[in-house]
Amino acid sequence: MQGILVLYYLVALTAALILLNAYRRNTTIGVKIGKVMLATFLLVVFYTFNIIGTSFLVKSVAISLSFITMDVMMLLFYDYILEFIGWRERIPRGIFYCICTCAVVDTVFMLLNPYNEIALGYRLTTYGDDFVLTYIPKLPFILHNLYILAVALLVVFLLILKCRETPRVYWKRYYILIAGIAAAALINWMNLKMTDIVPVDVSSALYCVVGMLMYFNTFRYLPMVTLDLTRRMILNYLSEPVVLFDYEGCLTDYSKDILRVMPNTHFEIGALTLKEFVAEGKFPGFRDVEMDQEFEWTVRFSGEIHIFQCKFKCMKDSKGLSIGKIFVFNDITSMRKTFFELEQSMLYDALTGLYNKQSYLTQVPQWSDSRYWPIALAVCNVNGLRSINDRFGTAYGDMVMKQLAHFVQIHIGDDTFAAKVDNGDILVVMEGKTHEDAADIFEKIKQDMEEFFSEENPVHVEYGIAVKEREDVTMERVLSDARASMQNKKMLRDNSASSSLVDSLKQTLSESDYETEEHVERTREMAARLGKKMNLSDSDIGKLELLAVLHDIGKVAIPHHVLVKKGKLNDEEFKIMQQHTIKGYRIAKSSPELGDIAECILSHHEKWDGTGYPNRLKGEDIPLLARIISAVDSHDVMVHNRPYHQAMPEEDAIKELRRCAGTQFDPNIVEVFTKLLEEEELPRIRAERERERLETEMAAAEVARKTLKKEEENEKQEDLEKIE
């Protein structure tokens, strides 16, 4: 008997140690193991009192308390198994209540048994030199054992079911528990049948052994230990946050870096669930499904915003069963910053902050397919920017461009596309804007730039505008027209090399012909006004102005005596004069800056009825700009003095234009032109005539007054002489 006591003491001590270690784990599963071990410890202690007790009452009470403790132990054991296999939500709650009810009923019988022996009878049995109290089973005690056996079988059944959906690597931990429970239940049942042979019930010690197995399988099972050590070694070497969950969605491990990222989350192994972790992180794009996922997560810690590329992976075995889930957080903040800077450099101009050419090309398909017409495209640039850089330095030139970009952004608004493209051109695309709307905006920009820079260092801006009003017009065509318009204006107004060419040609023409600079400027100004009345594009108006200046440029190659001859040219001289259109065409064609107006120079003496020269073109076969210049140039010649005729009144010139409509001039152009002259020029001319008349009358009156005064003074002088 002493040996059995020593065994029970050792078992009790072991149970106590496991109890303490389980509670020290400070986990939910550890607490449940601790409760089971507490029950087994009390079971062993109470049964030990049956052995060492000296009175019948002590022994009977000890036996009753041991059976009551066994009831509670099986209840706690069932609760642990539900937590161990993670099926607390799957198993009906009614089973737990049924087990509790049976335990309570059995407890009542066992508490009353020492006084009336309604559950089992007692008899003293000799065991060596000692006496122990054995029992005679009655119906309530048989039901007690059936309760113990039923709970044990239920637990075994649950563990077997768990094995069917668990990877094979974890099966052994369940088999060990099944074997321990089955052995304890079997020995407990056999003890009822063998009380005469084995007077000491060793099942209490076996249940303590089962508790040890529970602790071992939960915290010390070799595959789990190996996995824990392996995970820990790997996690310690990882620089990025990693979080591991088991196949049931319970936290199994994590890297320390996750604590820095999510400092307010309680990372308790075995307690934190996958759902709780996801809810705490508020991961955008994460779906609660059993599949691999990737998403981005933005979080603030240490006072800074960090962006993580998150990977969620469901780990499975060869049979496709889940063995765990893993979150890997890769900090891509610096990469995103670098990418953003690279994107900025690829999409934005470093000097002005506007979009660049690549951005424009990316947006072109959107505007090409747009149905929200009109779409105005404007191109602007600083006149003579190269000269500014050469004179004041590139830093000053850069400042000028940045200031231009600033004014552009102010006047177009944040929702309008603006880009700096080739050669310092700033390109602006304005949806829903007409040509007039865009022109108003850029006139303001132009004015702001001229006002910003001093008169000592003036800066002039030129722009060109074209409008997409139909689906069949491409953005490439619109851009080309806008640029052509700007270049034509710059050729007439800035100090570039192209403008120098124009100025040189103008000077040569002026020196070789009767054409004066005043005539050229009048023709250019009137042609531009007529072009606007005819709703020409800004590009065409620019070409028209350039044509007005250079349409007779071929006269520089005509002999001087023919050019300055007074009176009518003979046939031979007229043929020579007709060559100026061809010579002008060749001059313009040889220059890239003038190539767009070469055909118009060639055709500006063609007539509507086909009787003109050099190619006898008829009607609309004559370029439109050439038809316009023909009418405007003829009108200016008619209303101003020339070597071969005197100027006619504006009213007569209008009549002459109408008389020649349909023969020399395009009737439609004449109609618009004469209307313009009648509405705008005639009132101005009449006002000038009236002013000149008044000035003449005033001058005549002044002369008469002075003459009268002179006569009066002479008479006075004569009278004085007579008196003397």
Buried (B, 14 or more C-beta within 10 A) or exposed (E): BEEBEEBBEEBBEBBBBBBEBBBEBEBBBBBBBBBBBBBBBBBBBBBBBBBBBEEEEBBBBBBBBBBBBBBBBBBBBBBBBBBBBBBEEEBEEEEBEEBBEBBEBBBEBBBBBBEEBBBBEBEEBEBEEBBBBBBEBBEBBEBBBEBBBBBBEBBBEBBEBBBEEBBEEBBBBBEBBBEBBBBBBBBBBEBBEEBEEBBBBBBBBBBBBBBBBBBBBBBEBEEBEEBBEEBEEEBEEEEBBBBBBBBBBBBBBBBEBBEEBBEEBEBEBBBBBBEBBBEBBEBEEBEEEEEEBEBEBEBEEEEEEBBBBBBBBBBBBEEEEBBBBBBBBBBBEEEBEEEEEEEEEEBBBEEBBBBBBEBBEEBBEEBBEBEEBBBBBBBBBBBBBBBBBEEEEEEEBEBBBEBBBBBBBEBBEEEBBBBBBEEBBBBBBBBEBBBEBBBEBBEEBBEBBEEEBEEEEEBBBBBBBBBBBEEEBEBEEBBBBBBBBBBBBBBBBBBBEBBEBBBEBBEBBBEBBEBEEEBBEBBBEBBBBBBBBBEBBBBBBBBBBBBBBBBBBBBBBBEEEBBEBEEEBEEEBEEBBBBBBBBBBBBBBEBEBBEBBBBBBBBBBBBBBBEBBBBEBBEEEBBBBBBBBBBBBBBBBBBBEBEEEEBBEBEEBBEBBBEBBEEBBBEBBBBBBBEBBEEEBBEEBEEEEEEEEEEEEEEEEEEEEEEEEEEEEEEEEEEEEEEE
